[in-house]
C-alpha cells in the first residue's frame, strides 16, 4: 500500500483509464481508416499497402483489442484491490467487456465476408 491520498489515487485511476481507452479507440479508428483504403471505393480497386490484406488487418486488430481490454481490466483490478476499493465495479467491467466485444465483432465482420 502506498502513501497516496484518495484524491491522488482517483486522479491516477482516471488518468490511467483515460489514456488506455484513448489508445484503444485511437488505434482502432486509425486501423478502420486503413481498412477503408484496403477495400477501395465503389468503381475503383482497393489500395494496396504492401502485402497487408483486410483479413490480416482484422485479425491483428481483434487481437490488439483483446490485449488492450485485458490491460484495462488488469489496471482497474489492481487499483480496485489496492488503492481504490470502490473503483472499477461490475458496471465498468461490463462496459469494458461489451466495448471489446463490439470492436472485435466489427473487425471480424469487416475482415470476413459471410455469404
Backbone atoms as SQL, in Angstrom:
CREATE TABLE atoms (id INTEGER PRIMARY KEY, chain TEXT, resi INTEGER, resn TEXT, atom TEXT, x REAL, y REAL, z REAL);
INSERT INTO atoms VALUES
  (1, 'A', 1, 'UNK', 'N', 0.847, -1.170, 0.000),
  (2, 'A', 1, 'UNK', 'CA', 0.000, 0.000, 0.000),
  (3, 'A', 1, 'UNK', 'C', 0.893, 1.234, 0.000),
  (4, 'A', 2, 'UNK', 'N', 0.628, 2.171, -0.883),
  (5, 'A', 2, 'UNK', 'CA', 1.460, 3.372, -0.969),
  (6, 'A', 2, 'UNK', 'C', 0.845, 4.487, -0.132),
  (7, 'A', 3, 'UNK', 'N', 1.478, 5.633, -0.179),
  (8, 'A', 3, 'UNK', 'CA', 1.042, 6.777, 0.615),
  (9, 'A', 3, 'UNK', 'C', 0.214, 7.758, -0.193),
  (10, 'A', 4, 'UNK', 'N', -0.530, 7.295, -1.180),
  (11, 'A', 4, 'UNK', 'CA', -1.355, 8.179, -1.996),
  (12, 'A', 4, 'UNK', 'C', -2.600, 8.606, -1.233),
  (13, 'A', 5, 'UNK', 'N', -2.962, 9.867, -1.392),
  (14, 'A', 5, 'UNK', 'CA', -4.242, 10.310, -0.843),
  (15, 'A', 5, 'UNK', 'C', -5.356, 9.761, -1.731),
  (16, 'A', 6, 'UNK', 'N', -6.578, 9.799, -1.236),
  (17, 'A', 6, 'UNK', 'CA', -7.703, 9.307, -2.032),
  (18, 'A', 6, 'UNK', 'C', -7.833, 10.095, -3.316),
  (19, 'A', 7, 'UNK', 'N', -7.638, 11.424, -3.248),
  (20, 'A', 7, 'UNK', 'CA', -7.718, 12.264, -4.447),
  (21, 'A', 7, 'UNK', 'C', -6.632, 11.875, -5.443),
  (22, 'A', 8, 'UNK', 'N', -5.407, 11.679, -4.968),
  (23, 'A', 8, 'UNK', 'CA', -4.316, 11.285, -5.860),
  (24, 'A', 8, 'UNK', 'C', -4.569, 9.908, -6.482),
  (25, 'A', 9, 'UNK', 'N', -5.124, 8.999, -5.697),
  (26, 'A', 9, 'UNK', 'CA', -5.420, 7.671, -6.218),
  (27, 'A', 9, 'UNK', 'C', -6.510, 7.747, -7.289),
  (28, 'A', 10, 'UNK', 'N', -7.551, 8.555, -7.065),
  (29, 'A', 10, 'UNK', 'CA', -8.598, 8.706, -8.081),
  (30, 'A', 10, 'UNK', 'C', -8.059, 9.389, -9.333),
  (31, 'A', 11, 'UNK', 'N', -7.185, 10.377, -9.145),
  (32, 'A', 11, 'UNK', 'CA', -6.557, 11.021, -10.309),
  (33, 'A', 11, 'UNK', 'C', -5.734, 10.018, -11.103),
  (34, 'A', 12, 'UNK', 'N', -4.966, 9.187, -10.414),
  (35, 'A', 12, 'UNK', 'CA', -4.180, 8.150, -11.073),
  (36, 'A', 12, 'UNK', 'C', -5.089, 7.199, -11.842),
  (37, 'A', 13, 'UNK', 'N', -6.177, 6.787, -11.215),
  (38, 'A', 13, 'UNK', 'CA', -7.129, 5.866, -11.839),
  (39, 'A', 13, 'UNK', 'C', -7.771, 6.491, -13.075),
  (40, 'A', 14, 'UNK', 'N', -8.281, 7.703, -12.944),
  (41, 'A', 14, 'UNK', 'CA', -8.957, 8.358, -14.065),
  (42, 'A', 14, 'UNK', 'C', -8.000, 8.652, -15.213),
  (43, 'A', 15, 'UNK', 'N', -6.805, 9.142, -14.903),
  (44, 'A', 15, 'UNK', 'CA', -5.826, 9.427, -15.958),
  (45, 'A', 15, 'UNK', 'C', -5.363, 8.152, -16.658),
  (46, 'A', 16, 'UNK', 'N', -5.103, 7.118, -15.887),
  (47, 'A', 16, 'UNK', 'CA', -4.682, 5.846, -16.483),
  (48, 'A', 16, 'UNK', 'C', -5.774, 5.233, -17.336),
  (49, 'A', 17, 'UNK', 'N', -6.999, 5.285, -16.827),
  (50, 'A', 17, 'UNK', 'CA', -8.131, 4.744, -17.584),
  (51, 'A', 17, 'UNK', 'C', -8.336, 5.540, -18.880),
  (52, 'A', 18, 'UNK', 'N', -8.262, 6.861, -18.777),
  (53, 'A', 18, 'UNK', 'CA', -8.441, 7.720, -19.955),
  (54, 'A', 18, 'UNK', 'C', -7.367, 7.442, -21.012),
  (55, 'A', 19, 'UNK', 'N', -6.116, 7.333, -20.592),
  (56, 'A', 19, 'UNK', 'CA', -5.026, 7.058, -21.540),
  (57, 'A', 19, 'UNK', 'C', -5.215, 5.712, -22.224),
  (58, 'A', 20, 'UNK', 'N', -5.616, 4.709, -21.486),
  (59, 'A', 20, 'UNK', 'CA', -5.790, 3.380, -22.060),
  (60, 'A', 20, 'UNK', 'C', -6.965, 3.325, -23.031),
  (61, 'A', 21, 'UNK', 'N', -8.095, 3.910, -22.642),
  (62, 'A', 21, 'UNK', 'CA', -9.247, 3.937, -23.546),
  (63, 'A', 21, 'UNK', 'C', -8.935, 4.782, -24.789),
  (64, 'A', 22, 'UNK', 'N', -8.224, 5.882, -24.614),
  (65, 'A', 22, 'UNK', 'CA', -7.847, 6.723, -25.766),
  (66, 'A', 22, 'UNK', 'C', -6.972, 5.946, -26.734),
  (67, 'A', 23, 'UNK', 'N', -6.020, 5.194, -26.215),
  (68, 'A', 23, 'UNK', 'CA', -5.164, 4.378, -27.071),
  (69, 'A', 23, 'UNK', 'C', -5.994, 3.333, -27.809),
  (70, 'A', 24, 'UNK', 'N', -6.894, 2.662, -27.104),
  (71, 'A', 24, 'UNK', 'CA', -7.745, 1.646, -27.708),
  (72, 'A', 24, 'UNK', 'C', -8.546, 2.225, -28.868),
  (73, 'A', 25, 'UNK', 'N', -9.192, 3.364, -28.650),
  (74, 'A', 25, 'UNK', 'CA', -10.037, 3.943, -29.694),
  (75, 'A', 25, 'UNK', 'C', -9.232, 4.627, -30.796),
  (76, 'A', 26, 'UNK', 'N', -8.112, 5.230, -30.470),
  (77, 'A', 26, 'UNK', 'CA', -7.286, 5.872, -31.497),
  (78, 'A', 26, 'UNK', 'C', -6.717, 4.849, -32.471),
  (79, 'A', 27, 'UNK', 'N', -6.157, 3.776, -31.934),
  (80, 'A', 27, 'UNK', 'CA', -5.567, 2.750, -32.804),
  (81, 'A', 27, 'UNK', 'C', -6.651, 2.082, -33.637),
  (82, 'A', 28, 'UNK', 'N', -7.794, 1.759, -33.015),
  (83, 'A', 28, 'UNK', 'CA', -8.878, 1.142, -33.773),
  (84, 'A', 28, 'UNK', 'C', -9.414, 2.092, -34.842),
  (85, 'A', 29, 'UNK', 'N', -9.556, 3.364, -34.534),
  (86, 'A', 29, 'UNK', 'CA', -10.036, 4.334, -35.527),
  (87, 'A', 29, 'UNK', 'C', -9.083, 4.471, -36.705),
  (88, 'A', 30, 'UNK', 'N', -7.786, 4.556, -36.409),
  (89, 'A', 30, 'UNK', 'CA', -6.798, 4.634, -37.478),
  (90, 'A', 30, 'UNK', 'C', -6.784, 3.384, -38.336),
  (91, 'A', 31, 'UNK', 'N', -6.924, 2.244, -37.698),
  (92, 'A', 31, 'UNK', 'CA', -6.929, 0.985, -38.447),
  (93, 'A', 31, 'UNK', 'C', -8.198, 0.844, -39.285),
  (94, 'A', 32, 'UNK', 'N', -9.335, 1.349, -38.799),
  (95, 'A', 32, 'UNK', 'CA', -10.548, 1.323, -39.616),
  (96, 'A', 32, 'UNK', 'C', -10.372, 2.210, -40.856),
  (97, 'A', 33, 'UNK', 'N', -9.630, 3.315, -40.716),
  (98, 'A', 33, 'UNK', 'CA', -9.330, 4.153, -41.885),
  (99, 'A', 33, 'UNK', 'C', -8.452, 3.391, -42.877),
  (100, 'A', 34, 'UNK', 'N', -7.487, 2.636, -42.383),
  (101, 'A', 34, 'UNK', 'CA', -6.657, 1.810, -43.259),
  (102, 'A', 34, 'UNK', 'C', -7.508, 0.733, -43.927),
  (103, 'A', 35, 'UNK', 'N', -8.446, 0.156, -43.169),
  (104, 'A', 35, 'UNK', 'CA', -9.339, -0.864, -43.739),
  (105, 'A', 35, 'UNK', 'C', -10.158, -0.275, -44.878),
  (106, 'A', 36, 'UNK', 'N', -10.580, 0.971, -44.732),
  (107, 'A', 36, 'UNK', 'CA', -11.330, 1.634, -45.805),
  (108, 'A', 36, 'UNK', 'C', -10.462, 1.772, -47.049),
  (109, 'A', 37, 'UNK', 'N', -9.188, 2.080, -46.861),
  (110, 'A', 37, 'UNK', 'CA', -8.269, 2.147, -48.004),
  (111, 'A', 37, 'UNK', 'C', -8.114, 0.779, -48.668),
  (112, 'A', 38, 'UNK', 'N', -8.047, -0.261, -47.851),
  (113, 'A', 38, 'UNK', 'CA', -7.863, -1.605, -48.396),
  (114, 'A', 38, 'UNK', 'C', -9.070, -2.078, -49.195),
  (115, 'A', 39, 'UNK', 'N', -10.254, -1.614, -48.841),
  (116, 'A', 39, 'UNK', 'CA', -11.449, -2.041, -49.578),
  (117, 'A', 39, 'UNK', 'C', -11.662, -1.195, -50.818),
  (118, 'A', 40, 'UNK', 'N', -11.130, 0.015, -50.844),
  (119, 'A', 40, 'UNK', 'CA', -11.292, 0.886, -52.003),
  (120, 'A', 40, 'UNK', 'C', -12.668, 1.522, -52.044),
  (121, 'A', 41, 'UNK', 'N', -12.904, 2.274, -53.092),
  (122, 'A', 41, 'UNK', 'CA', -14.188, 2.937, -53.278),
  (123, 'A', 41, 'UNK', 'C', -14.954, 2.226, -54.380),
  (124, 'A', 42, 'UNK', 'N', -16.286, 2.341, -54.362),
  (125, 'A', 42, 'UNK', 'CA', -17.073, 1.696, -55.427),
  (126, 'A', 42, 'UNK', 'C', -16.612, 2.174, -56.808),
  (127, 'A', 43, 'UNK', 'N', -16.406, 1.251, -57.695),
  (128, 'A', 43, 'UNK', 'CA', -15.974, 1.583, -59.044),
  (129, 'A', 43, 'UNK', 'C', -14.469, 1.666, -59.199),
  (130, 'A', 44, 'UNK', 'N', -13.749, 1.665, -58.092),
  (131, 'A', 44, 'UNK', 'CA', -12.290, 1.707, -58.123),
  (132, 'A', 44, 'UNK', 'C', -11.764, 0.498, -57.360),
  (133, 'A', 45, 'UNK', 'N', -10.577, 0.101, -57.683),
  (134, 'A', 45, 'UNK', 'CA', -9.972, -1.028, -56.986),
  (135, 'A', 45, 'UNK', 'C', -9.448, -0.616, -55.618),
  (136, 'A', 46, 'UNK', 'N', -9.144, -1.589, -54.784),
  (137, 'A', 46, 'UNK', 'CA', -8.592, -1.279, -53.469),
  (138, 'A', 46, 'UNK', 'C', -7.168, -0.756, -53.573),
  (139, 'A', 47, 'UNK', 'N', -6.755, -0.016, -52.578),
  (140, 'A', 47, 'UNK', 'CA', -5.384, 0.462, -52.481),
  (141, 'A', 47, 'UNK', 'C', -4.557, -0.665, -51.868),
  (142, 'A', 48, 'UNK', 'N', -3.400, -0.930, -52.430),
  (143, 'A', 48, 'UNK', 'CA', -2.541, -1.991, -51.916),
  (144, 'A', 48, 'UNK', 'C', -1.526, -1.377, -50.970),
  (145, 'A', 49, 'UNK', 'N', -1.448, -1.925, -49.770),
  (146, 'A', 49, 'UNK', 'CA', -0.486, -1.465, -48.770),
  (147, 'A', 49, 'UNK', 'C', 0.484, -2.608, -48.486),
  (148, 'A', 50, 'UNK', 'N', 1.521, -2.700, -49.276),
  (149, 'A', 50, 'UNK', 'CA', 2.456, -3.813, -49.133),
  (150, 'A', 50, 'UNK', 'C', 1.744, -5.118, -49.424),
  (151, 'A', 51, 'UNK', 'N', 1.872, -6.057, -48.520),
  (152, 'A', 51, 'UNK', 'CA', 1.194, -7.346, -48.675),
  (153, 'A', 51, 'UNK', 'C', 0.069, -7.506, -47.657),
  (154, 'A', 52, 'UNK', 'N', -0.316, -6.411, -47.004),
  (155, 'A', 52, 'UNK', 'CA', -1.351, -6.458, -45.978),
  (156, 'A', 52, 'UNK', 'C', -2.721, -6.659, -46.608),
  (157, 'A', 53, 'UNK', 'N', -3.435, -7.645, -46.110),
  (158, 'A', 53, 'UNK', 'CA', -4.792, -7.878, -46.589),
  (159, 'A', 53, 'UNK', 'C', -5.779, -7.463, -45.506),
  (160, 'A', 54, 'UNK', 'N', -7.011, -7.259, -45.908),
  (161, 'A', 54, 'UNK', 'CA', -8.040, -6.877, -44.950),
  (162, 'A', 54, 'UNK', 'C', -8.251, -7.947, -43.870),
  (163, 'A', 55, 'UNK', 'N', -8.315, -9.236, -44.216),
  (164, 'A', 55, 'UNK', 'CA', -8.444, -10.235, -43.143),
  (165, 'A', 55, 'UNK', 'C', -7.270, -10.225, -42.152),
  (166, 'A', 56, 'UNK', 'N', -6.054, -9.997, -42.651),
  (167, 'A', 56, 'UNK', 'CA', -4.894, -9.918, -41.751),
  (168, 'A', 56, 'UNK', 'C', -5.015, -8.724, -40.805),
  (169, 'A', 57, 'UNK', 'N', -5.418, -7.584, -41.354),
  (170, 'A', 57, 'UNK', 'CA', -5.618, -6.394, -40.528),
  (171, 'A', 57, 'UNK', 'C', -6.705, -6.648, -39.493),
  (172, 'A', 58, 'UNK', 'N', -7.796, -7.283, -39.902),
  (173, 'A', 58, 'UNK', 'CA', -8.909, -7.555, -38.994),
  (174, 'A', 58, 'UNK', 'C', -8.483, -8.467, -37.843),
  (175, 'A', 59, 'UNK', 'N', -7.751, -9.512, -38.157),
  (176, 'A', 59, 'UNK', 'CA', -7.281, -10.430, -37.112),
  (177, 'A', 59, 'UNK', 'C', -6.323, -9.715, -36.166),
  (178, 'A', 60, 'UNK', 'N', -5.396, -8.960, -36.725),
  (179, 'A', 60, 'UNK', 'CA', -4.441, -8.226, -35.897),
  (180, 'A', 60, 'UNK', 'C', -5.121, -7.223, -34.983),
  (181, 'A', 61, 'UNK', 'N', -6.107, -6.525, -35.499),
  (182, 'A', 61, 'UNK', 'CA', -6.791, -5.523, -34.678),
  (183, 'A', 61, 'UNK', 'C', -7.707, -6.168, -33.644),
  (184, 'A', 62, 'UNK', 'N', -8.303, -7.299, -33.975),
  (185, 'A', 62, 'UNK', 'CA', -9.104, -8.003, -32.970),
  (186, 'A', 62, 'UNK', 'C', -8.191, -8.467, -31.827),
  (187, 'A', 63, 'UNK', 'N', -7.012, -8.974, -32.156),
  (188, 'A', 63, 'UNK', 'CA', -6.057, -9.379, -31.119),
  (189, 'A', 63, 'UNK', 'C', -5.581, -8.182, -30.301),
  (190, 'A', 64, 'UNK', 'N', -5.285, -7.067, -30.974),
  (191, 'A', 64, 'UNK', 'CA', -4.889, -5.850, -30.267),
  (192, 'A', 64, 'UNK', 'C', -5.991, -5.425, -29.297),
  (193, 'A', 65, 'UNK', 'N', -7.243, -5.493, -29.750),
  (194, 'A', 65, 'UNK', 'CA', -8.362, -5.097, -28.906),
  (195, 'A', 65, 'UNK', 'C', -8.462, -5.996, -27.678),
  (196, 'A', 66, 'UNK', 'N', -8.301, -7.294, -27.868),
  (197, 'A', 66, 'UNK', 'CA', -8.341, -8.229, -26.734),
  (198, 'A', 66, 'UNK', 'C', -7.231, -7.903, -25.732),
  (199, 'A', 67, 'UNK', 'N', -6.038, -7.621, -26.230),
  (200, 'A', 67, 'UNK', 'CA', -4.903, -7.295, -25.355),
  (201, 'A', 67, 'UNK', 'C', -5.168, -6.000, -24.599),
  (202, 'A', 68, 'UNK', 'N', -5.703, -4.992, -25.278),
  (203, 'A', 68, 'UNK', 'CA', -5.997, -3.720, -24.615),
  (204, 'A', 68, 'UNK', 'C', -7.107, -3.874, -23.577),
  (205, 'A', 69, 'UNK', 'N', -8.130, -4.650, -23.880),
  (206, 'A', 69, 'UNK', 'CA', -9.204, -4.889, -22.907),
  (207, 'A', 69, 'UNK', 'C', -8.621, -5.581, -21.669),
  (208, 'A', 70, 'UNK', 'N', -7.752, -6.554, -21.878),
  (209, 'A', 70, 'UNK', 'CA', -7.107, -7.233, -20.747),
  (210, 'A', 70, 'UNK', 'C', -6.261, -6.254, -19.936),
  (211, 'A', 71, 'UNK', 'N', -5.529, -5.363, -20.610),
  (212, 'A', 71, 'UNK', 'CA', -4.703, -4.377, -19.919),
  (213, 'A', 71, 'UNK', 'C', -5.566, -3.431, -19.095),
  (214, 'A', 72, 'UNK', 'N', -6.649, -2.942, -19.680),
  (215, 'A', 72, 'UNK', 'CA', -7.540, -2.034, -18.949),
  (216, 'A', 72, 'UNK', 'C', -8.145, -2.755, -17.750),
  (217, 'A', 73, 'UNK', 'N', -8.547, -4.005, -17.942),
  (218, 'A', 73, 'UNK', 'CA', -9.119, -4.790, -16.852),
  (219, 'A', 73, 'UNK', 'C', -8.102, -4.962, -15.716),
  (220, 'A', 74, 'UNK', 'N', -6.873, -5.355, -16.052),
  (221, 'A', 74, 'UNK', 'CA', -5.843, -5.563, -15.025),
  (222, 'A', 74, 'UNK', 'C', -5.514, -4.266, -14.293),
  (223, 'A', 75, 'UNK', 'N', -5.469, -3.143, -15.039),
  (224, 'A', 75, 'UNK', 'CA', -5.216, -1.845, -14.418),
  (225, 'A', 75, 'UNK', 'C', -6.321, -1.511, -13.414),
  (226, 'A', 76, 'UNK', 'N', -7.578, -1.665, -13.831),
  (227, 'A', 76, 'UNK', 'CA', -8.694, -1.368, -12.944),
  (228, 'A', 76, 'UNK', 'C', -8.722, -2.276, -11.719),
  (229, 'A', 77, 'UNK', 'N', -8.466, -3.557, -11.936),
  (230, 'A', 77, 'UNK', 'CA', -8.450, -4.504, -10.815),
  (231, 'A', 77, 'UNK', 'C', -7.326, -4.194, -9.829),
  (232, 'A', 78, 'UNK', 'N', -6.168, -3.811, -10.362),
  (233, 'A', 78, 'UNK', 'CA', -5.034, -3.505, -9.486),
  (234, 'A', 78, 'UNK', 'C', -5.376, -2.343, -8.564),
  (235, 'A', 79, 'UNK', 'N', -5.978, -1.305, -9.122),
  (236, 'A', 79, 'UNK', 'CA', -6.324, -0.166, -8.276),
  (237, 'A', 79, 'UNK', 'C', -7.505, -0.482, -7.354),
  (238, 'A', 80, 'UNK', 'N', -8.451, -1.278, -7.839),
  (239, 'A', 80, 'UNK', 'CA', -9.609, -1.629, -7.012),
  (240, 'A', 80, 'UNK', 'C', -9.192, -2.458, -5.807),
  (241, 'A', 81, 'UNK', 'N', -8.264, -3.369, -6.005),
  (242, 'A', 81, 'UNK', 'CA', -7.833, -4.216, -4.891),
  (243, 'A', 81, 'UNK', 'C', -6.753, -3.555, -4.033),
  (244, 'A', 82, 'UNK', 'N', -6.218, -2.440, -4.491),
  (245, 'A', 82, 'UNK', 'CA', -5.176, -1.744, -3.730),
  (246, 'A', 82, 'UNK', 'C', -5.640, -0.422, -3.177),
  (247, 'A', 83, 'UNK', 'N', -5.500, 0.606, -3.963),
  (248, 'A', 83, 'UNK', 'CA', -5.724, 1.980, -3.511),
  (249, 'A', 83, 'UNK', 'C', -7.188, 2.410, -3.455),
  (250, 'A', 84, 'UNK', 'N', -8.020, 1.892, -4.366),
  (251, 'A', 84, 'UNK', 'CA', -9.402, 2.380, -4.503),
  (252, 'A', 84, 'UNK', 'C', -10.399, 1.229, -4.468),
  (253, 'A', 85, 'UNK', 'N', -10.778, 0.772, -3.293),
  (254, 'A', 85, 'UNK', 'CA', -11.691, -0.372, -3.206),
  (255, 'A', 85, 'UNK', 'C', -13.034, -0.165, -3.921),
  (256, 'A', 86, 'UNK', 'N', -13.485, 1.067, -4.087),
  (257, 'A', 86, 'UNK', 'CA', -14.772, 1.309, -4.731),
  (258, 'A', 86, 'UNK', 'C', -14.698, 1.494, -6.235),
  (259, 'A', 87, 'UNK', 'N', -13.509, 1.498, -6.788),
  (260, 'A', 87, 'UNK', 'CA', -13.347, 1.771, -8.221),
  (261, 'A', 87, 'UNK', 'C', -13.497, 0.492, -9.040),
  (262, 'A', 88, 'UNK', 'N', -13.799, 0.659, -10.309),
  (263, 'A', 88, 'UNK', 'CA', -13.877, -0.423, -11.292),
  (264, 'A', 88, 'UNK', 'C', -14.798, -1.538, -10.822),
  (265, 'A', 89, 'UNK', 'N', -16.048, -1.162, -10.612),
  (266, 'A', 89, 'UNK', 'CA', -17.054, -2.130, -10.194),
  (267, 'A', 89, 'UNK', 'C', -17.595, -2.922, -11.371),
  (268, 'A', 90, 'UNK', 'N', -18.666, -3.651, -11.129),
  (269, 'A', 90, 'UNK', 'CA', -19.233, -4.513, -12.165),
  (270, 'A', 90, 'UNK', 'C', -19.710, -3.710, -13.371),
  (271, 'A', 91, 'UNK', 'N', -20.161, -2.454, -13.148),
  (272, 'A', 91, 'UNK', 'CA', -20.630, -1.640, -14.265),
  (273, 'A', 91, 'UNK', 'C', -19.485, -1.325, -15.232),
  (274, 'A', 92, 'UNK', 'N', -18.341, -0.930, -14.695),
  (275, 'A', 92, 'UNK', 'CA', -17.177, -0.636, -15.529),
  (276, 'A', 92, 'UNK', 'C', -16.664, -1.863, -16.253),
  (277, 'A', 93, 'UNK', 'N', -16.707, -2.997, -15.583),
  (278, 'A', 93, 'UNK', 'CA', -16.278, -4.254, -16.210),
  (279, 'A', 93, 'UNK', 'C', -17.220, -4.638, -17.345),
  (280, 'A', 94, 'UNK', 'N', -18.513, -4.428, -17.135),
  (281, 'A', 94, 'UNK', 'CA', -19.496, -4.747, -18.166),
  (282, 'A', 94, 'UNK', 'C', -19.317, -3.850, -19.392),
  (283, 'A', 95, 'UNK', 'N', -19.123, -2.557, -19.166),
  (284, 'A', 95, 'UNK', 'CA', -18.897, -1.616, -20.274),
  (285, 'A', 95, 'UNK', 'C', -17.634, -2.010, -21.036),
  (286, 'A', 96, 'UNK', 'N', -16.565, -2.290, -20.324),
  (287, 'A', 96, 'UNK', 'CA', -15.307, -2.679, -20.961),
  (288, 'A', 96, 'UNK', 'C', -15.487, -3.957, -21.782),
  (289, 'A', 97, 'UNK', 'N', -16.150, -4.950, -21.223),
  (290, 'A', 97, 'UNK', 'CA', -16.366, -6.208, -21.921),
  (291, 'A', 97, 'UNK', 'C', -17.154, -5.987, -23.217),
  (292, 'A', 98, 'UNK', 'N', -18.246, -5.226, -23.145),
  (293, 'A', 98, 'UNK', 'CA', -19.064, -5.033, -24.341),
  (294, 'A', 98, 'UNK', 'C', -18.397, -4.139, -25.379),
  (295, 'A', 99, 'UNK', 'N', -17.609, -3.153, -24.948),
  (296, 'A', 99, 'UNK', 'CA', -16.845, -2.355, -25.915),
  (297, 'A', 99, 'UNK', 'C', -15.852, -3.249, -26.663),
  (298, 'A', 100, 'UNK', 'N', -15.148, -4.080, -25.931),
  (299, 'A', 100, 'UNK', 'CA', -14.209, -5.007, -26.566),
  (300, 'A', 100, 'UNK', 'C', -14.915, -5.972, -27.498),
  (301, 'A', 101, 'UNK', 'N', -16.057, -6.486, -27.061),
  (302, 'A', 101, 'UNK', 'CA', -16.832, -7.409, -27.889),
  (303, 'A', 101, 'UNK', 'C', -17.301, -6.734, -29.174),
  (304, 'A', 102, 'UNK', 'N', -17.809, -5.512, -29.067),
  (305, 'A', 102, 'UNK', 'CA', -18.276, -4.787, -30.252),
  (306, 'A', 102, 'UNK', 'C', -17.141, -4.472, -31.219),
  (307, 'A', 103, 'UNK', 'N', -15.993, -4.058, -30.688),
  (308, 'A', 103, 'UNK', 'CA', -14.850, -3.766, -31.556),
  (309, 'A', 103, 'UNK', 'C', -14.354, -5.028, -32.258),
  (310, 'A', 104, 'UNK', 'N', -14.235, -6.112, -31.522),
  (311, 'A', 104, 'UNK', 'CA', -13.793, -7.375, -32.142),
  (312, 'A', 104, 'UNK', 'C', -14.794, -7.853, -33.185),
  (313, 'A', 105, 'UNK', 'N', -16.079, -7.771, -32.869),
  (314, 'A', 105, 'UNK', 'CA', -17.102, -8.175, -33.839),
  (315, 'A', 105, 'UNK', 'C', -17.035, -7.299, -35.085),
  (316, 'A', 106, 'UNK', 'N', -16.828, -5.997, -34.894),
  (317, 'A', 106, 'UNK', 'CA', -16.698, -5.096, -36.042),
  (318, 'A', 106, 'UNK', 'C', -15.521, -5.469, -36.925),
  (319, 'A', 107, 'UNK', 'N', -14.407, -5.803, -36.310),
  (320, 'A', 107, 'UNK', 'CA', -13.235, -6.203, -37.100),
  (321, 'A', 107, 'UNK', 'C', -13.477, -7.505, -37.834),
  (322, 'A', 108, 'UNK', 'N', -14.085, -8.460, -37.178),
  (323, 'A', 108, 'UNK', 'CA', -14.313, -9.745, -37.841),
  (324, 'A', 108, 'UNK', 'C', -15.352, -9.624, -38.941),
  (325, 'A', 109, 'UNK', 'N', -16.347, -8.786, -38.743),
  (326, 'A', 109, 'UNK', 'CA', -17.322, -8.547, -39.819),
  (327, 'A', 109, 'UNK', 'C', -16.694, -7.783, -40.976),
  (328, 'A', 110, 'UNK', 'N', -15.808, -6.848, -40.673),
  (329, 'A', 110, 'UNK', 'CA', -15.150, -6.070, -41.732),
  (330, 'A', 110, 'UNK', 'C', -14.151, -6.922, -42.512),
  (331, 'A', 111, 'UNK', 'N', -13.519, -7.870, -41.835),
  (332, 'A', 111, 'UNK', 'CA', -12.461, -8.628, -42.476),
  (333, 'A', 111, 'UNK', 'C', -12.892, -9.873, -43.207),
  (334, 'A', 112, 'UNK', 'N', -14.082, -10.367, -42.886),
  (335, 'A', 112, 'UNK', 'CA', -14.508, -11.631, -43.470),
  (336, 'A', 112, 'UNK', 'C', -15.940, -11.507, -43.952),
  (337, 'A', 113, 'UNK', 'N', -16.148, -11.855, -45.197),
  (338, 'A', 113, 'UNK', 'CA', -17.498, -11.817, -45.780),
  (339, 'A', 113, 'UNK', 'C', -18.240, -13.074, -45.380),
  (340, 'A', 114, 'UNK', 'N', -19.446, -12.877, -44.932),
  (341, 'A', 114, 'UNK', 'CA', -20.306, -14.010, -44.588),
  (342, 'A', 114, 'UNK', 'C', -21.356, -14.106, -45.694),
  (343, 'A', 115, 'UNK', 'N', -21.373, -15.225, -46.388),
  (344, 'A', 115, 'UNK', 'CA', -22.304, -15.383, -47.506),
  (345, 'A', 115, 'UNK', 'C', -23.581, -16.028, -47.078);
